[in-house]
Amino acid sequence: MKKAIPIEFVYQVFSLLIAIIIIHAVYVAVIRPNADAFIAREVAQMKANPEYVPQRSLFVVIRDFEQEACFILALWAFAIMAYKGYGTYRERKLLDNDLIGDGHNRPDGTLDTAKLSNHLDALPYRAQEMLLPRVISAALLRFSATGSVQDASAATREISQTEAEKLESELSIIRYIAWAIPSIGFIGTVRGISDALSQAHRAVEGDITGVTQSLGVAFNSTFVALAISIVVMFFVHQLQLAQERVVVETETYCDRNLIQRLMRVGG
């Protein structure tokens, strides 16, 4: 039995590696050097002027390891969604093609199911694995076996429902990433608070610099993680909506272009 190469799995692995390389390179070359320089300037300003009000910098907000991990996961999630979105786009474009057209009619105008089945079998393997050809093939197979249009219509609904469940389960990895991002942010919060508590004796002595920096890690990591998670979940819902629309439109396409013509054949 012919098996497809798990291209999606390979894509996910390599996209994760590329996300790690890109984000870490940006952090090493840009974010952390700028954050360290900004902190050094702020410390110098506060030592020179006790009334100086410290400023905030985006580089400082996102400089820590938890934020870096969140950006890596976000970029990975977007890469996976881009792959699935492209697949959904191809499925949607296929609906614009007339796979059942007049070229598969008999001289009396009815549908030649055998000719249509041969045409679908001649499609490239990747095309055969798409939803529309699979739904049409299943309906034709059920119709040729039972001669019942109702059974053919039931086959289209069954394949469509199975595809919807499959697409839903395949989004689990993205939902896991969307869950992991705020979790990593909370890890940063725990780490920051723990560091702040370990330096409480310095605060008692009047040096609160270490405590404030540790609390900054705690709050910044949570803030960045939650913000990224909101953006990721928005695009997850948009992708899910697009996939559900393709499944519904495929079932509608078959009802209008295949089932009604099978009724004429059965008649």
ZASE-920601 format. One line per 5 residues: their letters; for each residue x, y, z of N, C-alpha, C. Coordinates in pm, whole numbers. Example, Ala and Ser with C-alpha at 12.3 -4.5 7.8 and 13.67 -1.06 7.14 Angstrom:
as> 1319,-569,780,1230,-450,780,1320,-330,780  1285,-225,708,1367,-106,714,1290,3,787
//
This chain:
mkkai> 84,-119,0,0,0,0,88,125,0  59,217,-89,141,337,-102,116,431,14  226,476,73,216,568,186,285,699,152  224,808,192,281,939,165,392,968,265  493,1038,219,601,1080,308,543,1180,408
piefv> 574,1165,537,517,1257,638,579,1397,625  542,1465,518,600,1596,490,567,1695,601  446,1689,652,405,1785,755,488,1770,881  517,1646,920,599,1624,1039,740,1678,1019  798,1650,902,932,1702,871,930,1855,872
yqvfs> 824,1911,813,811,2058,810,805,2115,951  729,2050,1039,717,2100,1176,851,2096,1249  927,1988,1231,1056,1976,1297,1152,2084,1249  1162,2099,1117,1255,2197,1063,1210,2341,1092  1079,2364,1091,1032,2499,1124,1063,2535,1268
lliai> 1058,2437,1360,1096,2463,1499,1244,2497,1509  1328,2420,1439,1472,2448,1441,1503,2586,1384  1437,2620,1275,1460,2752,1213,1411,2863,1305  1297,2842,1371,1246,2943,1465,1345,2965,1579  1403,2856,1631,1501,2869,1740,1622,2948,1692
iiiha> 1672,2917,1572,1791,2984,1521,1764,3133,1499  1650,3164,1437,1620,3304,1404,1601,3387,1531  1516,3339,1622,1485,3417,1742,1610,3431,1830  1684,3324,1846,1804,3333,1931,1907,3427,1870  1920,3424,1738,2014,3516,1672,1973,3661,1695
vyvav> 1843,3689,1686,1795,3826,1710,1821,3867,1854  1800,3776,1947,1824,3809,2087,1971,3834,2115  2058,3751,2059,2201,3766,2084,2256,3892,2018  2209,3922,1897,2266,4033,1820,2201,4167,1850  2074,4167,1888,2001,4294,1899,1943,4317,2037
irpna> 1858,4227,2082,1774,4255,2199,1856,4264,2327  1935,4162,2359,2008,4164,2487,2117,4272,2492  2194,4294,2384,2290,4406,2391,2223,4541,2413  2111,4566,2345,2040,4693,2365,1979,4702,2504  1928,4590,2556,1870,4591,2691,1978,4617,2795
dafia> 2094,4552,2781,2203,4573,2878,2253,4717,2873  2263,4772,2752,2309,4911,2739,2208,5007,2801  2079,4980,2781,1976,5067,2838,1978,5061,2991  1991,4941,3047,1994,4926,3193,2116,4999,3250  2229,4986,3182,2350,5055,3230,2331,5206,3230
revaq> 2267,5259,3127,2242,5403,3122,2147,5446,3233  2043,5366,3256,1946,5400,3361,2011,5399,3499  2096,5299,3524,2164,5293,3654,2254,5414,3672  2326,5451,3565,2413,5569,3573,2331,5696,3599  2217,5707,3533,2131,5825,3553,2080,5832,3697
mkanp> 2039,5718,3753,1986,5718,3890,2094,5748,3992  2218,5702,3966,2327,5734,4058,2363,5882,4051  2357,5939,3932,2391,6081,3916,2281,6173,3967  2155,6127,3957,2041,6211,3997,1942,6127,4076  1941,6141,4207,1850,6059,4290,1702,6080,4257
eyvpq> 1666,6194,4197,1527,6220,4163,1491,6175,4022  1584,6112,3954,1558,6066,3817,1452,5957,3816  1356,5969,3725,1248,5869,3712,1289,5768,3605  1306,5641,3641,1349,5540,3542,1250,5528,3428  1304,5506,3308,1223,5488,3189,1210,5339,3156
rslfv> 1118,5307,3069,1098,5169,3027,1144,5152,2883  1187,5032,2852,1234,5000,2718,1178,4865,2676  1137,4856,2550,1086,4729,2498,1193,4621,2503  1318,4660,2481,1427,4562,2486,1438,4498,2624  1416,4578,2728,1423,4525,2865,1302,4436,2893
virdf> 1188,4473,2843,1066,4396,2867,1077,4255,2810  1143,4239,2695,1145,4109,2627,1281,4041,2634  1370,4085,2721,1509,4040,2717,1531,3901,2776  1444,3852,2863,1473,3731,2940,1446,3603,2860  1490,3492,2917,1483,3365,2846,1339,3318,2826
eqeac> 1252,3348,2921,1112,3307,2907,1047,3376,2787  1074,3505,2772,1018,3576,2658,1075,3523,2527  1203,3490,2527,1263,3432,2407,1195,3301,2370  1170,3216,2470,1101,3089,2444,960,3113,2391  892,3215,2443,757,3245,2395,759,3288,2249
filal> 855,3370,2212,865,3412,2072,899,3294,1980  983,3205,2027,1016,3086,1948,891,3002,1923  814,2978,2029,691,2899,2014,590,2971,1925  582,3103,1938,488,3178,1854,527,3168,1707  655,3184,1677,699,3174,1538,676,3034,1485
wafai> 696,2933,1569,670,2795,1528,521,2775,1499  436,2828,1586,292,2816,1565,250,2883,1434  305,3001,1406,270,3070,1282,318,2992,1159  433,2926,1170,483,2844,1059,389,2726,1032  343,2661,1139,250,2549,1122,117,2598,1066
maykg> 69,2711,1116,-57,2765,1064,-45,2807,918  73,2857,879,94,2893,739,86,2769,650  143,2659,697,138,2533,622,-6,2484,607  -78,2484,718,-217,2437,714,-305,2536,637  -275,2664,650,-351,2764,575,-332,2748,425
ygtyr> -209,2716,383,-184,2693,240,-260,2571,192  -264,2466,275,-342,2347,238,-490,2379,225  -541,2459,316,-682,2500,309,-708,2583,184  -612,2670,149,-625,2751,28,-631,2663,-97  -548,2559,-102,-549,2467,-217,-682,2392,-226
erkll> -733,2352,-109,-863,2284,-108,-972,2378,-159  -964,2504,-118,-1065,2601,-160,-1055,2630,-309  -934,2638,-363,-916,2663,-506,-968,2546,-590  -956,2425,-536,-1004,2309,-610,-1154,2313,-629  -1224,2377,-537,-1369,2389,-549,-1408,2477,-668
dndli> -1314,2561,-715,-1342,2645,-832,-1329,2568,-963  -1270,2447,-956,-1256,2362,-1075,-1375,2269,-1087  -1415,2242,-1209,-1530,2154,-1233,-1479,2013,-1260  -1463,1935,-1150,-1414,1798,-1167,-1518,1706,-1229  -1643,1749,-1228,-1750,1662,-1276,-1801,1706,-1413
gdghn> -1746,1805,-1474,-1801,1875,-1589,-1867,1794,-1697  -1903,1858,-1803,-1976,1794,-1913,-1894,1687,-1983  -1763,1687,-1963,-1679,1587,-2028,-1704,1447,-1978  -1779,1432,-1868,-1808,1299,-1814,-1955,1261,-1834  -2019,1324,-1929,-2159,1292,-1959,-2167,1184,-2066
rpdgt> -2274,1106,-2057,-2306,1011,-2164,-2378,1087,-2276  -2396,1023,-2392,-2468,1090,-2502,-2609,1135,-2464  -2671,1065,-2368,-2806,1106,-2328,-2806,1216,-2224  -2685,1264,-2185,-2676,1375,-2092,-2661,1335,-1947  -2671,1204,-1916,-2654,1160,-1778,-2506,1142,-1747
ldtak> -2476,1130,-1620,-2338,1123,-1574,-2281,984,-1597  -2162,979,-1657,-2090,853,-1676,-2001,832,-1553  -2052,756,-1456,-1982,741,-1330,-1849,667,-1346  -1843,570,-1437,-1719,496,-1459,-1610,587,-1515  -1647,671,-1609,-1552,764,-1669,-1504,865,-1565
lsnhl> -1593,912,-1481,-1556,1007,-1378,-1462,942,-1276  -1490,816,-1241,-1403,746,-1146,-1263,728,-1203  -1255,693,-1332,-1124,679,-1396,-1049,812,-1400  -1124,920,-1421,-1061,1052,-1422,-1003,1086,-1285  -1077,1056,-1179,-1027,1083,-1045,-906,996,-1012
dalpy> -907,870,-1057,-795,782,-1031,-669,827,-1106  -686,902,-1214,-572,948,-1294,-510,1076,-1239  -574,1136,-1139,-518,1258,-1079,-388,1225,-1006  -296,1323,-993,-175,1301,-914,-210,1258,-772  -117,1185,-710,-145,1130,-578,-180,1238,-477
raqem> -107,1349,-479,-135,1457,-386,-274,1515,-407  -316,1523,-533,-450,1574,-562,-557,1476,-515  -532,1346,-532,-628,1246,-487,-650,1251,-336  -546,1294,-262,-557,1300,-117,-634,1421,-68  -667,1514,-157,-744,1631,-117,-889,1593,-94
llprv> -961,1680,-23,-1094,1644,25,-1194,1622,-87  -1202,1713,-182,-1305,1702,-286,-1294,1573,-367  -1178,1536,-420,-1171,1409,-492,-1206,1288,-405  -1168,1293,-277,-1200,1180,-190,-1350,1169,-165  -1417,1282,-149,-1562,1279,-127,-1633,1228,-252
isaal> -1592,1278,-368,-1656,1233,-493,-1632,1085,-516  -1509,1039,-492,-1477,897,-511,-1558,810,-417  -1572,852,-292,-1650,774,-196,-1797,767,-236  -1851,878,-283,-1991,879,-325,-2012,789,-446  -1920,795,-543,-1932,710,-662,-1919,563,-626
lrfsa> -1826,532,-535,-1809,392,-493,-1934,341,-423  -1991,423,-335,-2114,380,-266,-2230,367,-365  -2238,457,-462,-2346,450,-560,-2333,328,-650  -2210,295,-691,-2190,178,-777,-2217,48,-702  -2198,49,-569,-2219,-72,-490,-2365,-95,-456
tgsvq> -2438,14,-431,-2577,0,-384,-2680,51,-484  -2636,138,-576,-2731,198,-668,-2824,298,-603  -2793,337,-479,-2879,427,-403,-2816,566,-396  -2894,665,-438,-2847,803,-429,-2838,845,-282  -2930,794,-200,-2927,828,-58,-2798,779,7
dasaa> -2754,659,-32,-2627,607,23,-2509,690,-24  -2512,735,-149,-2405,821,-200,-2402,953,-125  -2520,1008,-99,-2527,1134,-23,-2477,1114,120  -2510,1000,179,-2463,970,314,-2311,956,315  -2254,901,208,-2109,888,200,-2040,1023,199
treis> -2098,1119,125,-2038,1253,123,-2041,1317,262  -2151,1298,334,-2160,1354,469,-2062,1287,564  -2047,1154,550,-1957,1081,639,-1812,1125,617  -1770,1134,491,-1632,1176,463,-1610,1319,509  -1707,1405,487,-1694,1544,529,-1684,1555,681
qteae> -1766,1478,752,-1761,1481,897,-1629,1427,949  -1581,1319,886,-1451,1263,926,-1338,1362,902  -1344,1433,789,-1242,1533,759,-1246,1647,860  -1366,1690,898,-1378,1797,997,-1316,1755,1131  -1341,1631,1172,-1282,1581,1296,-1131,1569,1285
klese> -1083,1528,1167,-939,1516,1146,-871,1653,1153  -930,1752,1088,-874,1887,1092,-874,1942,1234  -980,1911,1308,-989,1957,1446,-877,1896,1531  -852,1767,1512,-747,1701,1591,-609,1750,1550  -590,1784,1423,-459,1831,1377,-425,1969,1431
lsiir> -524,2043,1477,-498,2173,1538,-453,2162,1682  -448,2039,1734,-414,2021,1876,-272,2068,1905  -178,2048,1812,-40,2090,1835,-34,2242,1848  -112,2314,1767,-112,2461,1776,-178,2505,1906  -285,2438,1943,-350,2473,2070,-257,2443,2188
yiawa> -179,2337,2178,-82,2308,2283,21,2421,2293  68,2469,2178,164,2580,2179,101,2704,2241  -24,2731,2203,-93,2848,2260,-111,2834,2410  -124,2711,2460,-132,2688,2605,6,2699,2669  109,2651,2599,244,2649,2656,302,2789,2671
ipsig> 264,2881,2583,322,3016,2587,291,3086,2719  164,3098,2762,141,3161,2893,197,3080,3009  207,2949,2992,265,2866,3098,412,2901,3118  484,2921,3008,624,2963,3018,632,3102,3082  537,3188,3048,534,3320,3112,517,3310,3262
figtv> 432,3218,3308,414,3200,3452,539,3142,3517  614,3059,3442,741,3010,3494,835,3128,3519  837,3222,3424,917,3342,3444,871,3422,3565  740,3424,3586,687,3495,3703,735,3431,3834  729,3298,3838,775,3227,3958,924,3248,3979
rgisd> 1000,3241,3870,1145,3261,3880,1177,3402,3930  1108,3502,3876,1133,3640,3918,1099,3664,4063  984,3613,4106,944,3632,4246,1040,3558,4339  1082,3439,4298,1176,3363,4380,1308,3437,4396  1358,3495,4285,1481,3573,4292,1463,3696,4381
alsqa> 1346,3760,4369,1321,3878,4451,1320,3843,4599  1257,3732,4635,1253,3691,4776,1392,3655,4828  1474,3597,4740,1609,3561,4785,1696,3684,4811  1654,3800,4758,1730,3923,4779,1658,4018,4875  1566,3965,4951,1490,4050,5044,1580,4114,5149
hrave> 1687,4045,5190,1774,4100,5293,1845,4227,5243  1872,4234,5112,1933,4354,5057,1833,4471,5060  1706,4440,5033,1605,4546,5038,1593,4604,5178  1604,4516,5278,1598,4563,5416,1714,4657,5445  1828,4630,5383,1946,4715,5403,1940,4842,5320
gditg> 1839,4855,5232,1823,4976,5153,1854,4963,5006  1910,4848,4964,1942,4825,4823,1829,4744,4759  1740,4813,4686,1625,4744,4626,1644,4719,4476  1765,4742,4426,1788,4726,4282,1763,4583,4237  1820,4487,4309,1804,4346,4271,1660,4301,4280
vtqsl> 1590,4348,4383,1450,4309,4400,1364,4363,4287  1385,4489,4253,1305,4548,4145,1334,4481,4011  1459,4449,3985,1491,4380,3859,1426,4243,3853  1427,4169,3964,1365,4036,3967,1214,4045,3951  1153,4144,4015,1009,4162,3997,977,4204,3854
gvafn> 1068,4281,3793,1049,4315,3652,1048,4193,3564  1136,4096,3592,1135,3969,3518,1001,3899,3534  949,3899,3657,822,3830,3685,708,3890,3606  693,4021,3612,579,4085,3546,597,4092,3395  718,4117,3349,742,4126,3204,716,3993,3134
stfva> 760,3884,3194,741,3754,3129,593,3720,3116  515,3749,3220,372,3723,3214,304,3812,3110  340,3939,3109,280,4033,3014,308,3991,2870  432,3960,2839,469,3923,2701,401,3792,2662  401,3695,2752,342,3565,2720,193,3576,2692
laisi> 122,3650,2775,-22,3665,2755,-53,3741,2626  26,3843,2596,4,3919,2473,26,3832,2350  132,3752,2352,160,3663,2239,51,3557,2226  6,3504,2339,-97,3400,2336,-227,3453,2276  -263,3577,2305,-384,3635,2249,-375,3642,2097
vvmff> -259,3684,2046,-240,3694,1901,-245,3556,1836  -177,3459,1896,-174,3323,1839,-314,3264,1835  -390,3278,1943,-524,3219,1947,-617,3285,1845  -599,3413,1819,-680,3479,1716,-660,3411,1581  -536,3387,1543,-508,3326,1414,-548,3179,1412
vhqlq> -541,3112,1528,-589,2973,1534,-737,2967,1501  -815,3057,1558,-960,3057,1532,-990,3095,1387  -911,3184,1329,-930,3218,1189,-901,3099,1098  -796,3024,1130,-762,2905,1052,-871,2800,1065  -919,2778,1187,-1026,2680,1208,-1151,2720,1132
laqer> -1184,2847,1131,-1301,2894,1058,-1286,2868,909  -1168,2894,853,-1144,2870,711,-1155,2722,678  -1103,2636,764,-1111,2492,740,-1255,2443,746  -1332,2491,841,-1472,2450,851,-1551,2495,728  -1521,2614,678,-1591,2662,559,-1559,2575,439
vvvet> -1436,2531,424,-1399,2446,311,-1474,2313,318  -1484,2255,437,-1556,2128,451,-1703,2145,414  -1766,2251,464,-1907,2276,433,-1926,2302,284  -1837,2381,226,-1849,2412,83,-1825,2290,-3  -1738,2200,41,-1716,2077,-33,-1840,1989,-33
etycd> -1904,1977,83,-2027,1898,91,-2136,1961,6  -2146,2094,8,-2245,2163,-74,-2217,2143,-223  -2089,2150,-259,-2048,2130,-399,-2094,1992,-448  -2072,1890,-366,-2110,1755,-406,-2261,1739,-414  -2333,1800,-322,-2479,1792,-326,-2534,1855,-455
rnliq> -2476,1968,-495,-2528,2040,-611,-2481,1981,-744  -2357,1934,-748,-2298,1895,-876,-2290,1745,-898  -2297,1668,-789,-2286,1523,-804,-2414,1452,-768  -2468,1476,-650,-2583,1400,-603,-2703,1425,-695  -2727,1547,-736,-2841,1575,-822,-2827,1505,-957
rlmrv> -2705,1494,-1009,-2686,1423,-1135,-2694,1273,-1117  -2655,1224,-999,-2673,1081,-971,-2822,1047,-962  -2903,1141,-917,-3046,1116,-912,-3101,1096,-1053  -3048,1169,-1150,-3093,1149,-1288,-3046,1015,-1342  -2924,975,-1299,-2874,844,-1342,-2959,734,-1282
gg> -2989,748,-1150,-3071,647,-1085,-3211,641,-1142  -3261,762,-1181,-3394,766,-1238,-3399,697,-1373
//
